[in-house]
Amino acid sequence: MTESLVAKPNRWWTVVGGGMGNAVGAGIFMVYAFGIFGKAIATEYSWDREIISYCFTAFLVATGFGTVALGAFIARFGVRWPAAVFVGVFSAAVACVSITPASPFLFYLVFAVIGVGGAAATAMPYAVSIAGLFDRHRGMALALSVSGAGIGAALMPQLVTFLVSSYGWRIGLSATAALIGFVPLFALAVLVRDPVRQVIQPHTGQTVREKLSALSQDYLGQARFWLIAIPIVGISVVSFGIMASLVPLLSDRDFSNESIALALSSAGIASWFGRLSVGYLMDKFFAPYVAACVFTVTACGILLLIFGQSPPTAVLGAGLIGLALGAEADMVTFLASRYFSLQLLSKVLGALWVAWAWGGGLGTFLSGATFSATQSYSLAFGLYVLMMIASILVILRLGPYTYPHSQVEPGAG
C-alpha cells in the first residue's frame, strides 16, 4: 500500500505554480539568458570566452551542493519556505552580477552563490509537492509543470535581447533578476501547496528487510538509489555534452545557419514533446521501461549525428536527443517517488540533482576535451552511445515499485 496523503484543495494550482517557476528557473536563465549577458560582459571587460564558461561551471558545481541542502530543509520544514529563501538568494545574487567588479574570481564566487540559491529555481521543489498531491496522474502533472521551461526557453532570449539592446546589460540584468525572483516567489506564496503526509508502510508484497530498507534514512546505501542515479548521470552527460557541441559540429560540416537553427529548433520542440509524452507514458507503463526507451532513442539520435552528413539527418538526430532533454526532470522525480517514501523524497531528489548537475558539467568538459585532443567529436559521441547502452542495462535492474499506484488519488479537490 502506498502513502496516504491529505492535501489542500486545488492541487492543480500547484502544477500551474510549478510551470511558472520552471519558466524562469535557473536553467533557463543560465542557458538562454546568460549567454547574451555574458557576451556583453566579455566585450566590456575584454575577457576571453573561457571566463564566461567557467562562470557556468561554478554555477553547476554549486547547484549540486545547493540541492542537497535544500532537500534537507524541505524534509524538515516543507516546500514553500525553504524554496522561497533559496529563490530570494538566487535572485539577489543575479542582481549582484551587475555591480560586481571586473574580477574573474569575484564572478566565479557570485555564480557559485547563484548556483546554491538556484537549487530552488528548478523543478525540484515543485516536484516534491506534486509527488505528494498526485498519484495515478503524477507523471502527467510533473510533465505539465516541467513544460513551463519550454515557454521560458522560447521567450527569455527575446526578452533579454530587448533589454540589453535598449538599456544595456547592467539594467537588463537587474530587470531579469527581478523577474526571475518575483514569479517563483509569487507561485510559492499563492499557488504551491504542501501536502499533509501520513506515513504508511510500503506495499505488503515486500519482505521485512525490504520494507526497512525502503524507509531507511540511509538512501545512499540502497541499491535502488544508484540504479536511478547512474542512468541520470549518463543522460545528463550525454544531453549536455551533445547540445554544447552541436553548433560547432554542424558548423564544421559547413551546414548553413538556417540548417543549424532548424536542428536547434528540432531539439527544442522535441524536448517539449518529450516532457509531456514521457510523463503520460510513465503513468501508463512501468517507468524503467519508458526510461530505457528514451535512452534507446537518444542513442539512435547520437548515431545519426555521427554518421549522418546531411542537414535532414542532423535535424532528425537533434530531435531524438531533444526528447531526452525534455524527459530528464520527469524521469528522475517519478522514479524517485516510486522507490522512496515521500518523507525521504526531497533528500533523495537533492542527491539525484547533484548527479544531474555534475553530469552536465562532465559532459560539456568531455566534448571540449576530446575535440581539443582529436579535432573531432566522434570519440566523445561514441562514448555517449556506450553510456546510453550502459544506462539501459542499469535502469532495467530496478525491480517492482516500492510505492506503486494507489487505488485512490490523493488530494483530489
C-alpha positions as CSV (number, residue, x, y, z in Angstrom):
1,M,0.0,0.0,0.0
2,T,1.3,3.4,-0.8
3,E,1.4,6.5,1.4
4,S,-2.0,8.1,2.0
5,L,-1.9,11.9,1.7
6,V,-4.4,14.5,2.7
7,A,-3.8,17.7,0.6
8,K,-5.2,21.1,0.5
9,P,-7.8,21.8,-2.3
10,N,-7.0,23.0,-5.8
11,R,-3.9,20.8,-6.2
12,W,-3.7,21.6,-9.9
13,W,-2.7,25.2,-9.0
14,T,0.5,23.7,-7.7
15,V,1.1,22.4,-11.2
16,V,0.4,25.9,-12.6
17,G,2.8,27.3,-10.0
18,G,5.4,24.8,-10.9
19,G,5.1,25.8,-14.6
20,M,5.5,29.4,-13.7
21,G,8.6,28.7,-11.6
22,N,10.2,26.5,-14.2
23,A,9.6,29.1,-16.9
24,V,12.0,31.5,-15.2
25,G,14.2,28.9,-13.5
26,A,18.0,28.8,-13.0
27,G,18.5,26.6,-16.0
28,I,16.5,28.9,-18.3
29,F,18.5,31.9,-17.1
30,M,21.9,30.2,-17.5
31,V,21.2,28.5,-20.8
32,Y,19.0,31.0,-22.6
33,A,19.8,34.4,-21.0
34,F,23.3,34.4,-19.5
35,G,24.9,33.8,-22.9
36,I,23.6,37.1,-24.1
37,F,24.6,38.9,-20.9
38,G,28.0,37.0,-21.0
39,K,28.8,38.3,-24.5
40,A,28.2,41.9,-23.4
41,I,30.2,41.4,-20.2
42,A,33.1,39.8,-22.0
43,T,33.2,42.6,-24.6
44,E,33.1,45.4,-21.9
45,Y,35.8,43.8,-19.8
46,S,37.9,42.4,-22.7
47,W,37.6,38.9,-21.3
48,D,38.2,35.6,-23.1
49,R,35.1,33.4,-23.5
50,E,36.6,30.8,-21.2
51,I,36.0,33.1,-18.2
52,I,32.3,33.2,-19.0
53,S,32.2,29.4,-19.5
54,Y,33.9,29.0,-16.1
55,C,31.1,31.0,-14.5
56,F,28.7,28.3,-15.8
57,T,30.9,25.6,-14.4
58,A,30.9,27.4,-11.0
59,F,27.1,27.5,-11.2
60,L,26.7,23.8,-12.0
61,V,29.1,22.7,-9.2
62,A,27.5,24.9,-6.6
63,T,24.0,23.8,-7.7
64,G,24.9,20.3,-6.6
65,F,25.7,21.4,-3.1
66,G,22.6,23.6,-3.0
67,T,20.2,20.8,-3.9
68,V,21.5,18.6,-1.1
69,A,21.0,21.4,1.4
70,L,17.6,22.3,0.0
71,G,16.4,18.7,0.1
72,A,17.3,18.5,3.8
73,F,15.5,21.8,4.6
74,I,12.4,20.7,2.6
75,A,12.3,17.4,4.5
76,R,12.2,19.3,7.8
77,F,10.2,22.5,7.0
78,G,8.1,21.6,3.9
79,V,8.5,23.0,0.4
80,R,7.4,26.6,0.4
81,W,9.5,28.5,2.9
82,P,12.9,26.8,2.2
83,A,12.3,27.2,-1.5
84,A,11.3,30.9,-1.2
85,V,14.5,31.7,0.8
86,F,16.7,29.9,-1.8
87,V,15.0,31.7,-4.6
88,G,15.5,35.0,-2.9
89,V,19.2,34.3,-2.6
90,F,19.2,33.3,-6.3
91,S,17.5,36.5,-7.5
92,A,19.6,38.7,-5.3
93,A,22.9,37.1,-6.5
94,V,21.9,37.5,-10.1
95,A,21.2,41.2,-9.5
96,C,24.7,41.5,-7.8
97,V,26.4,40.5,-11.1
98,S,25.6,43.9,-12.4
99,I,27.6,45.6,-9.7
100,T,30.4,43.0,-9.3
101,P,33.9,44.4,-10.1
102,A,35.7,43.2,-13.2
103,S,37.4,40.3,-11.4
104,P,37.0,36.8,-12.7
105,F,37.4,35.3,-9.2
106,L,34.6,37.5,-7.9
107,F,32.4,36.5,-10.8
108,Y,33.0,32.8,-10.1
109,L,32.1,33.4,-6.4
110,V,28.9,35.2,-7.3
111,F,27.9,32.5,-9.7
112,A,28.6,29.9,-7.1
113,V,26.1,31.7,-4.9
114,I,23.7,31.8,-7.8
115,G,24.1,28.0,-8.1
116,V,23.3,27.4,-4.5
117,G,20.2,29.6,-4.5
118,G,19.3,28.3,-7.9
119,A,18.8,24.9,-6.5
120,A,15.2,26.0,-5.7
121,A,14.8,27.7,-9.1
122,T,14.5,24.2,-10.6
123,A,11.7,21.6,-10.9
124,M,12.8,20.1,-7.6
125,P,10.6,21.9,-5.0
126,Y,7.5,21.8,-7.2
127,A,8.1,18.1,-8.0
128,V,8.2,17.3,-4.3
129,S,4.8,19.0,-3.8
130,I,3.3,17.4,-6.9
131,A,4.5,13.9,-5.8
132,G,2.6,14.4,-2.6
133,L,-0.5,15.7,-4.2
134,F,-0.8,13.3,-7.2
135,D,-0.6,9.5,-7.5
136,R,-2.3,8.0,-10.6
137,H,-1.7,11.2,-12.6
138,R,1.7,12.0,-11.1
139,G,3.6,11.6,-14.3
140,M,1.3,13.9,-16.3
141,A,1.3,16.5,-13.5
142,L,5.0,16.5,-13.4
143,A,5.2,16.8,-17.2
144,L,2.8,19.8,-17.3
145,S,4.8,21.5,-14.6
146,V,8.2,21.0,-16.3
147,S,6.7,22.1,-19.6
148,G,6.8,25.6,-18.3
149,A,10.5,25.6,-19.1
150,G,9.7,25.3,-22.7
151,I,7.8,28.6,-22.6
152,G,10.7,30.2,-20.8
153,A,13.2,28.9,-23.4
154,A,11.1,30.4,-26.1
155,L,10.6,33.8,-24.6
156,M,13.6,34.5,-22.4
157,P,16.1,35.1,-25.2
158,Q,13.9,37.7,-26.9
159,L,13.2,39.5,-23.6
160,V,16.9,39.6,-22.7
161,T,18.0,40.7,-26.1
162,F,15.5,43.6,-26.0
163,L,16.6,44.6,-22.5
164,V,20.4,44.6,-23.4
165,S,19.9,46.4,-26.7
166,S,17.6,49.0,-25.2
167,Y,19.1,49.6,-21.7
168,G,22.5,47.9,-21.5
169,W,23.5,44.7,-19.8
170,R,23.5,46.1,-16.2
171,I,20.0,47.4,-16.2
172,G,18.9,44.4,-18.3
173,L,20.4,42.0,-15.8
174,S,18.8,43.8,-12.8
175,A,15.4,43.7,-14.5
176,T,15.8,40.0,-15.3
177,A,16.8,39.3,-11.7
178,A,13.6,41.0,-10.5
179,L,11.5,38.8,-12.9
180,I,13.2,35.5,-12.0
181,G,12.7,36.3,-8.4
182,F,9.1,37.7,-8.4
183,V,7.5,34.9,-10.5
184,P,8.6,31.9,-8.4
185,L,8.1,33.7,-5.1
186,F,4.5,34.5,-6.2
187,A,3.9,30.9,-7.2
188,L,5.3,29.6,-3.9
189,A,3.3,32.0,-1.8
190,V,0.0,31.8,-3.6
191,L,-0.2,28.6,-5.8
192,V,2.0,25.9,-4.4
193,R,0.7,23.7,-1.7
194,D,2.4,21.5,0.9
195,P,0.6,18.1,1.3
196,V,0.0,16.8,4.8
197,R,1.6,13.4,4.9
198,Q,0.5,10.3,6.8
199,V,3.2,7.6,6.7
200,I,2.0,4.1,5.8
201,Q,4.3,1.1,5.1
202,P,5.4,0.1,1.6
203,H,3.3,-2.4,-0.3
204,T,2.7,-5.7,1.5
205,G,4.4,-7.9,-1.1
206,Q,7.8,-6.9,0.3
207,T,9.9,-8.7,2.8
208,V,10.5,-7.1,6.2
209,R,14.1,-6.4,5.2
210,E,12.9,-4.6,2.0
211,K,10.4,-2.5,3.9
212,L,13.0,-1.4,6.4
213,S,15.4,-0.6,3.6
214,A,12.7,1.5,1.8
215,L,12.1,3.6,5.0
216,S,15.8,3.9,5.9
217,Q,17.3,7.4,6.0
218,D,20.5,5.9,4.5
219,Y,19.2,6.1,1.0
220,L,22.8,6.4,-0.4
221,G,23.4,2.8,0.9
222,Q,20.4,1.4,-1.1
223,A,21.0,-0.2,-4.4
224,R,17.8,1.3,-5.9
225,F,19.3,4.8,-5.4
226,W,22.3,4.0,-7.5
227,L,20.2,2.2,-10.1
228,I,18.4,5.5,-10.6
229,A,21.4,7.8,-10.2
230,I,23.8,6.1,-12.6
231,P,21.4,6.4,-15.6
232,I,20.6,10.0,-14.6
233,V,24.3,10.9,-14.7
234,G,24.5,9.1,-18.1
235,I,21.6,11.0,-19.7
236,S,22.9,14.3,-18.3
237,V,26.4,13.8,-19.6
238,V,25.1,12.9,-23.0
239,S,22.5,15.6,-23.4
240,F,24.7,18.5,-22.1
241,G,27.7,17.2,-24.0
242,I,25.9,17.0,-27.3
243,M,24.0,20.2,-27.1
244,A,27.2,22.1,-26.1
245,S,28.9,20.8,-29.2
246,L,26.0,20.7,-31.7
247,V,26.5,24.1,-33.2
248,P,30.3,23.8,-33.7
249,L,29.8,20.2,-35.0
250,L,27.4,21.3,-37.7
251,S,29.4,24.4,-38.5
252,D,32.5,22.2,-39.1
253,R,30.4,20.3,-41.7
254,D,29.7,23.6,-43.5
255,F,25.9,23.5,-42.7
256,S,24.1,26.8,-43.4
257,N,23.0,28.9,-40.5
258,E,19.4,28.1,-41.4
259,S,20.1,24.3,-41.1
260,I,21.8,24.7,-37.8
261,A,18.9,26.8,-36.5
262,L,16.5,24.2,-37.7
263,A,18.4,21.5,-35.8
264,L,18.3,23.5,-32.6
265,S,14.6,24.2,-33.1
266,S,14.1,20.5,-33.7
267,A,15.7,19.7,-30.3
268,G,13.7,22.4,-28.6
269,I,10.3,21.2,-30.0
270,A,11.2,17.6,-29.2
271,S,12.1,18.4,-25.6
272,W,8.7,19.9,-25.2
273,F,7.1,16.8,-26.6
274,G,9.3,14.6,-24.5
275,R,8.2,16.3,-21.3
276,L,4.6,15.7,-22.0
277,S,4.8,12.3,-23.6
278,V,7.2,10.7,-21.2
279,G,5.1,11.9,-18.2
280,Y,2.0,10.4,-19.7
281,L,3.7,7.1,-20.6
282,M,5.1,6.7,-17.1
283,D,1.6,6.9,-15.7
284,K,0.5,4.1,-18.0
285,F,3.6,1.8,-18.2
286,F,6.4,0.6,-15.9
287,A,8.7,3.7,-15.7
288,P,12.1,1.9,-16.1
289,Y,10.8,0.5,-19.4
290,V,9.9,4.0,-20.5
291,A,13.3,5.3,-19.4
292,A,15.0,2.5,-21.4
293,C,13.1,3.5,-24.5
294,V,14.2,7.2,-24.0
295,F,17.8,6.1,-23.7
296,T,17.5,3.9,-26.8
297,V,16.0,6.8,-28.9
298,T,18.8,9.0,-27.6
299,A,21.5,6.5,-28.7
300,C,19.9,6.4,-32.2
301,G,20.0,10.2,-32.3
302,I,23.7,10.2,-31.5
303,L,24.4,7.7,-34.2
304,L,22.6,9.9,-36.7
305,L,24.8,12.8,-35.7
306,I,27.9,10.7,-36.0
307,F,27.3,9.1,-39.4
308,G,24.7,11.4,-41.0
309,Q,26.2,14.1,-43.1
310,S,23.1,15.8,-44.5
311,P,21.0,18.6,-42.8
312,P,17.8,16.4,-42.6
313,T,19.7,13.7,-40.8
314,A,21.2,16.2,-38.3
315,V,17.7,17.7,-37.7
316,L,16.3,14.3,-37.0
317,G,19.2,13.3,-34.8
318,A,18.9,16.6,-32.8
319,G,15.2,16.0,-32.4
320,L,15.7,12.5,-31.0
321,I,18.2,13.9,-28.5
322,G,15.8,16.7,-27.6
323,L,13.4,14.0,-26.3
324,A,16.0,13.1,-23.7
325,L,16.4,16.8,-22.8
326,G,12.7,17.1,-22.0
327,A,12.3,13.7,-20.3
328,E,15.1,14.1,-17.7
329,A,13.2,16.0,-15.0
330,D,10.1,13.8,-15.3
331,M,12.1,10.6,-15.1
332,V,14.2,11.5,-12.1
333,T,11.3,12.7,-10.0
334,F,8.8,10.0,-11.0
335,L,11.3,7.2,-10.4
336,A,12.4,8.5,-7.0
337,S,8.8,8.9,-5.9
338,R,8.0,5.3,-6.7
339,Y,11.0,3.8,-5.0
340,F,11.4,6.1,-1.9
341,S,8.9,7.3,0.7
342,L,7.6,10.9,0.3
343,Q,9.2,11.7,3.6
344,L,12.6,10.9,2.0
345,L,11.8,12.3,-1.4
346,S,13.3,15.8,-1.1
347,K,16.6,14.4,0.2
348,V,16.8,11.7,-2.5
349,L,16.0,14.3,-5.2
350,G,18.6,16.6,-3.8
351,A,21.2,13.9,-4.2
352,L,19.9,13.0,-7.7
353,W,20.0,16.6,-8.8
354,V,23.7,16.7,-7.8
355,A,24.2,13.8,-10.2
356,W,22.3,15.6,-12.9
357,A,24.2,18.9,-12.4
358,W,27.6,17.5,-12.2
359,G,26.9,15.1,-15.0
360,G,26.1,18.1,-17.2
361,G,29.4,19.7,-16.3
362,L,31.2,16.5,-17.1
363,G,29.5,16.2,-20.5
364,T,30.5,19.7,-21.6
365,F,34.1,19.0,-20.5
366,L,34.3,15.7,-22.3
367,S,33.1,17.2,-25.6
368,G,35.6,20.0,-25.4
369,A,38.5,17.9,-24.2
370,T,38.1,15.2,-26.9
371,F,37.8,17.8,-29.6
372,S,40.9,19.5,-28.4
373,A,42.8,16.2,-28.4
374,T,41.4,14.8,-31.7
375,Q,39.9,17.8,-33.6
376,S,36.7,15.7,-33.8
377,Y,33.7,15.0,-31.7
378,S,33.5,11.4,-32.9
379,L,35.3,9.9,-29.9
380,A,33.1,11.7,-27.4
381,F,29.9,10.8,-29.3
382,G,30.9,7.2,-29.5
383,L,31.4,7.2,-25.7
384,Y,28.0,8.8,-25.3
385,V,26.4,5.8,-27.2
386,L,28.1,3.4,-24.8
387,M,26.8,5.4,-21.9
388,M,23.3,5.1,-23.1
389,I,23.6,1.3,-23.6
390,A,25.0,1.1,-20.0
391,S,22.2,3.3,-18.7
392,I,19.6,0.9,-20.3
393,L,21.2,-2.1,-18.7
394,V,21.3,-0.4,-15.3
395,I,17.7,1.1,-15.3
396,L,16.2,-2.3,-16.2
397,R,17.6,-3.7,-13.0
398,L,15.1,-1.7,-10.9
399,G,12.5,-4.1,-9.5
400,P,8.8,-3.5,-8.9
401,Y,7.8,-0.1,-7.4
402,T,8.3,0.2,-3.7
403,Y,5.3,2.6,-3.7
404,P,3.1,1.6,-6.6
405,H,0.0,3.4,-7.8
406,S,-2.8,3.8,-5.2
407,Q,-6.4,3.0,-5.9
408,V,-7.4,6.4,-4.6
409,E,-6.0,9.6,-5.9
410,P,-4.7,11.7,-3.0
411,G,-5.5,15.3,-2.5
412,A,-8.4,15.4,-5.0
413,G,-10.2,18.6,-4.9
